[in-house]
Amino acid sequence: MKKIIILIVLLFSTLIGKSQGNDLDKGQVGYVPSSENLQNREWFRDARFGMFIHWGVSSVLGQEIGWALSGKDVDVYRQNMNKFNPEKFDAAAVVRLAKDAGMKYITFTTRHHDSFSMFSTEYSDWGIMGTPYAKDVLGMLADECRKQDIRLFCYYSLTDFYRPDYCLGNVKKGSGIKGDCDWDAYIQFMKNQLTEILTNYGPIYGIWFDGHWDQVRRLENGRNGNQLRAWNYDEIYSLIHKLQPGCMIVNNHHLATFAGEDFQTFERDLPGENKDGGYSADAIIAQDLPLESSDIIGRSWGYVTNDTIDRSVKDLVHLLIGSAGLGSNLLLNIGPTPEGEVRKSHKELLLGIGDWLYTYGVTIYGTRKSFMKPADWGVAVEKEDKIYLHIIKPEKVNKQLILNHFPHKVRKAYRFETGKTLVFKTDKKVSSVSLQIPEMDPNAIDNVIVLRVRK
């Protein structure tokens, strides 16, 4: 009897765990991706590196874009619209910077938690068209992305701290909001704006949702409980895939993927690590979808006055390499100034990454996660008949690197940088390969060994 009770408790706990944060929404049930969507997924897997742009009216205050309105007087906050005049914004220069950095796509915040729309919309007077600038930023970016062969993705916030029809969740909305919560009206508002984005701006390769967590109960241990309200993802996801079948959906909900989502993203976290600000404790890594990790250059997403920029080119390249080693893209963020400029420190760092990718891009783009797990010396990635060993910590390799449980026959081993052939030995009994690496540059960003194999 005791064993039966224990089994029942374990089963109940498992069921509860599976429903955390997703008990009301199941996504687009029965979704079958189009052939165009499947092709876009493969392109996305190959891309490996993208630019995230967090920008909006909060930049006028120099406060973090996601939280600048939370708990603040909404009428006072609204006055910032009259001060937002980013005359120095140059869409062509931003897209060119992404290309020079080696990035293949841009994800732009069309509307963040403060509900400020960075595009021309009929459904709100709270947006870029109501500023002295009065230009459609999304439209300019879309045009330049097409001209310069960069794919455009659109961030769109589910959470809203500004509108009265958005029902209060975990986080404080703005104060002094006049009007009542009307959830059905808010869902329709989002569908209306998403329809505008997907019909007025040409091909949109992805919709990047954020804010699911505001309508999920927080447990005492900090984990996800049940949902407060349903987001009606079946309606929203179906609408997106109907308007643009090739458009990929991702939702930054920090959970296992829902039906209808086309790739999975991890905020400030490499897939499965859940550290350094990661929020993925309840996430289950998708095995059949592309992966992405989003991260920041400094300490904030949007433009924040005196933001600390303490990462180097080497740090950021290592982040890119680490992402690729886990089969993930890296979506690296910039936050333009209220004048519309990319900060000098951001630009210099991105160009530094681009310089590295100019030489090493072949070892990143189009690669896939290796059978080898990340090691103390670095990571391995694979492409066709090559395995690239990215040795980012050469001090962990003392002239010899042993690769255990190696399933392939090595035909040749050589240094990527010089093409110099390396001596190696294979022990078939224990399926190991021993590489002789006489010297590596301890000051280099990366030391790459190439293994040509027969699989």
Secondary structure, 3 states (H helix, E strand, C coil): CHHHHHHHHHHHHHHHHHHCCCCCCCECCCCCCCHHHHHHHHHHHHHCEEEEECCCHHHHCCCCCCCCCCCCEHHHHHHHHHCCCCCCCCHHHHHHHHHHCCCCEEEEEEECCCCCECCCCCCCCCEHHHCCCCCCHHHHHHHHHHHHCCEEEEEEECCCCCCCCCCCCCCCCCECCCCCCCHHHHHHHHHHHHHHHHHHCCCCCEEEEECHHHHEEECCCCCEEEECCCCCHHHHHHHHHHHCCCCEEEEECCCCCCECCCCEEEECCCCCCCCCCCCCCCCCCCCCCCEEEEEECCCCCCCCCCCCCCCCHHHHHHHHHHHHHCCEEEEEEECCCCCCCCCHHHHHHHHHHHHHHHHHHHHCCCCEECCCCCECCEEEEEECCEEEEEECCHHHCCCEEEECCCCCEEEEEEECCCCCECCEEEECCCCEEEEECCCCCCCCCCEEEEEEEEC
